């Protein structure tokens, strides 16, 4: 599906065609995104919100167009609900750090056992600094959240529930709306890491039930160095800035400062304007194919991959077996072959996968393994790519005699 639009996929690796199965780490970029970023530098390069000349006006317009475009893509009608940042990690750090003044010692934060470090470590740091209690919603043996524990974990002291929409290890699609409704009944704020779902699953911000939602452009066929924190007006108004400097202020004296309105108060310094100018082209691509069609494609690939990988005896697959219950990725491990060795031997065959703990060490401890290999899919992948993966695993096993 549209493989020809991604120029990097025409290159060879070690003299073999590139089979790219690492889209959960970063998606490849279509020609229209690459061209849009290059065009910004050729024709519009200037700083935003601070110049009176034509280039500055053009750059500002492109930057703000991106904000509006992201809002429309997620069903958000007010552009000021979209904060433009350098990535999902920055967005989640803003959520955690920005809430700090609202929290008191003994207040509770509930996270899940399948979080990426970007949606866990900021809350660990906040709890340590502010004397908060960090609670954990565990993962069951089927790779899903143990929702039966939720009523006991939500208390009158719960202030924040932070969870991933789609696990970057298990692929599990979490019932965010259900969890958010329960959290809201307790008066808690819901922060969602949507890095693996935006552009891959049909998603409407209001329907999801999140108060704050973070994602990155680069996992949605867009440029690196760009991400967003989308929030309700009420939730964004609760946040204090965590970075300070140019353009996030209203007035400054030698010993005091006041902040600009939301969202600019959270956007200190020079942003990645070129990436913002290019990201709408990525959203154009997604909407051309439709998220629903892309989701169907990823379900087909994931189901086929699960079926083919299951034929390899001794390979442990993690997460739900139903491809409709998971995102477009599968993590697996061979007890006789370290994930790093497997990934290197796959690379020798031109197959790119991820290996390691995928920035989710607590989840890997729950799985009882130090590392897994992960294959993840994009709109440019096909069943042939899955076949190449399976052949590569067989090759790796033959090298190690397993």
N, C-alpha and C positions, 0 to 999 in steps of 0.2 A: 504494500500500500504506500504509494508516493515515495518509494526509496530513491527514485531518480532526483528528487528535490533536495537531497542531502549530499552535498559534494564530498564530504569526508568518506562516505561509504563507497566511493569509487576507488579509494586508495587500497594498496596491498599492505599487509603486515607480514614480515618474514617471507615475502614472496607469495603470500596466499591472500585470497580475498578477505577483507575484514568482515567478521561476524560480530557485530556489536550487541552485547547482551548486558549492558551496564547502565541502562537508562534510569534506574532508581538512584544512581549516584549523580549522573547528569545526562540529560537527553542530548542528542546531536541537534545541530542547528540547520534549518532549511536555508536555501539560497536567499529567500526573501528576507530573512532576519539578518543574515550576514550583509546583504546589500543595504538594508536600512541603516545598520550601524555605520557602515562605511560611508553612506551618503550623508549622515549627520556630520561626520568629520570633514567631508569634502565641502559641504555647502552651508552648514548651520552652526559650526562649533563656536560656542560662547557660554558664559556662565548664566545661570537662570535667576530670575527674580531680583536682579540688581543692576541692570544696564538699561540705558535709554536708546541704544542704537538698534538697528534692524536685526542684526544677528542675535542679540540678546533676546529680543522679542520673539524671534522665530524659535530659538531654543526653549524659551519658557513655554511657548505654545505647545511644542512637541512634548515637553515634560508633563504639562498639565493634561494634554490629550491622553497620555498613558494612564494617568490617575483616573480619568473619567472612563476610559475603556475597561480598565480592571473592574471598576464599580459596576458597569453594565454587565460584564461577563458573569459576575457573581450575584447579579440581581440587586445591587446596591444603588439607590437612586441619588444619594447625596455624595458628591465627590470628596467632600471633607471627611467622610468615613474611611478613606483609604490613605494610609500613611506609607510613603515611599521610603524604603530603606535599602540596605546593602544585601539583604537576604533574610531567609526565615530565622536563622540564628539571631540576627540582630533584632528581628521583630519579637521573638520570644524573650530575649533579654530586656527589651523595652517593656513588655508586659509584666515581667517579674519585678524588675527594678522600679518601674513606674508606679507599681502598687505599694511599694514599701512604706510610704508615709501613712497609708490607710490601715496598716496592719499593726497588731499589738502582740506582745509576748503571750504565748499560749494559743493564739489563733492557729487554725489548721489548714493545711494545703493537702489536697488529695491528688496524687499522681497514679499512673498505672504502671504495671510491671513490664510494659512493652515499649516504653518511651525511648526515642532517640535521645542521646545526651543533651541535645539542644533544648529539649523540653523537660529535662530532669535536673541537670547541673545548675541552671539559673535558680531553680526553686530550692535546691540543696543550699546554695550560697545564701539565698535570701533567708531561709529558715535559720541557718547558722548565725547570720548577722543580726536578725531581729528576734531571735528566741521563739521561733514558730515550731509547730509540730508538723512533721511530714508523715502523711499516711500513704499506704500503697494498696491499690486495688490489684489483686494478683491475677496471674494468667493460669488457666486450667490446663489439663493435659492435652486438650484438643486445640490449644493455641488460641483460645478466645478468652476474653475477660470473664472472671467469675462474678457475674452480676448478682448472684445470690448474696455476696458479701457487701454489696453497695449500701443497703439500708443501714447496716451497722457502722459503716465507715463515714457516712454523712451525718454530721452532728450539728448542734447549734453553734459550734465554734468553727465550722468549715467556712472558709472565706473564698477559696479558689479550688476549682477542679480543673486540672490540666491533663489533656489526653490527646493522643494521636488519632487522626481519622483513619489512616491506613498504616499498619505496622510496616516499617521498612525492612524487617527481618521475616516476619511470619506472613506478611501479606494480608493479615486479618483486617476486614472492614468493620470498624467498631460502630455500634449503634449510638452515635453521638446524640441524636435528637432525644432518645430515651434517657440517656445519662444526663443530658442538659436539663431536661424537664425535672428530674429528681433533684438535681443540684439547685435549680432555681427555687424549688419548693422550700429549700433550706436557706435561701437567700445568698447562695454562693455564686461567684462569677465563674464562667466557663471559658477556658482558653484552649483552643484547638490548633494542633500542628497539622496543617493540611498540605504539607510539602509533597506527599505522595498521591494526593487525590485531585488537586486542581488541574484541570485539563485532561484528566483520566477517568473521572467519575462525574456524572451529572451532579452539580452542586449549586445550591441556592443558599446564600448566606442566612437569610431569615429562617428558611425551613430547617436548616441544620441546627439552629438553636444556640449557636455560639455567641458569646459576648465579644470575644476577640479571636481572630483567626489569622494565622501566619502561613505564608507560603513563599517560595522562591520562583523566579522566572525561569531559571536554568533547567528545572526539572519539567518544564512545560514548553520545551522547544524554543525557549527564549535565551537571552544572553546571561552570562554569569555576572555576579556583582549587583544583583537587583532583587529585591524582595519587598513584601508588603505586610503590614499589619492592618487588617480590616476590622472595624469594630462598630458597635452601636454607639450613637452619640453619648449615651450615658456612661458606657464603659470607658470610652476615650477621655471623657471629661474627668474620670477618676485618676488618670495617669499623670504623673509628674515627669518632666523630661529627665533623661539620664545622660544626655550629651549636650554640651553647651558651646556656644560660639556664634558664628555669623548666621544671620537670617532666621534664627529661632527666637529672636528677641523682639520686643516692642520698643522699649526704651532702656538705655543703660546710662548710669552715672558712675562715678569712680568707686562707689561702695554699694550699689544696688542695681537690680535689673528686673524688668517685667517681661513676661513671655508673650510671643505672638499667639494668635488663635490656632486651634487645632485645624489642620494637621501640621502646619509649618513649625510649631513649637517643638516637634519631634524630629525635625529634619535639619539638624545643625550642619553647617559646612557645605562644601560643594558635592552635590549628588552625582551619581553615575548617569549623566544626562544621555549619553549615547545609548546606553542599554535601555533606558526608558523610551528613547525614540524608536528603538527596534522592537521592543516587546509587543506592541500592537500587531506587528506582522505575524508573530507566532500565534496570537489569539485569532487572527484572521484564518490561519491554516487550520487550527482546531475547529473553528466554526464552519469552515468550508466542508470539512468531513463530518462534522457534528460530533459532540462529545458522546452521544449515544452510539454512533457507529464505531467510534474509536474504542469505546468500552466493550462492545461486542467483539471487536477484533482482539482485544487483550484477553477477554475471557476465552476465546477460541485458542489463542496461543498458550495460555496458562494451562488450560485443560489438556491440550495436546502434550505439553511439556511434562505435566504431572504423569500422564499415561506412559510416555516414553521413558522417563526417568525411573518409574516404578518397575520397569522391566529389568533394570540393572540390579541384580541381587546385592544386598548388603548396603545399599544407599539409603540413608535416613532423610526423609523429606519432612519439612517443618511447616506447621500451620494447617488451616482447614483444607481438606481434600476437594471440597466443592469449589470450582473456579469462580462461580458467581458470588462466593462469599469472601473473595480475596482480591487484592489488586494484582497488577500484572507482574508478579515476581514470585520466585521460588528460591528459598534457601535450603541447602542440603549439605550433608557431610558423609564422608566415607570413613569409618573407624580405622581403616587400614591405610589411609592416605590423607596427609594434612592438607587443609584447604589451600594454604599458600603454595604447596607443591603442585596441587591440582590446577590452580589458576595459572601458574607459570607454564605448565605443560599444555594447557588449553591455549594460552597465548602463542605458544610455538606453532599451533595449528591455525592461528589467526582468529581465535575465539576469545573475546574480551568479556570476562566476568569479574565480579567483586569477590574478594576473600578477606576474612578477618572477623571482627566482632561488629562491624557495621555501625560503630558508635552506639552500641547497645550492650555494654558489658553485663549489666544485671540480668538482662533477658537471656544472654548466652549462659550465664551461670544457672538460670532456671532450666535451660535446655540440657545442661550437663556437658557442654562442649565449650572449648576455648574459642573456636572459630568455625565458621561455615563458609561455603561458597554460595554465591547468589547470582542467579540469572534473572534479569529483568528486561521487560519488553517495551517497545515503543511502536508507533504507527508504521515504522519502516521495517519491522521484523516480519518474518514468514515462518512457516513450518519447516522450510529448508534450514533456517538458522537453528531451530531446535534439533533437527537431525544432526547438524554439525556439532552441536554441543554434546549429544549422546555419543557420537563417534569419537569425539575428543576425550571424553571420560574413559571410554574403552581403551583408547591409546595410552592415556596416563596410567591406567591400571596395568597395561602390558609392560610399560617401562619399569614399574615398581614390582612387577610380578605378583600383583594381588588379584 
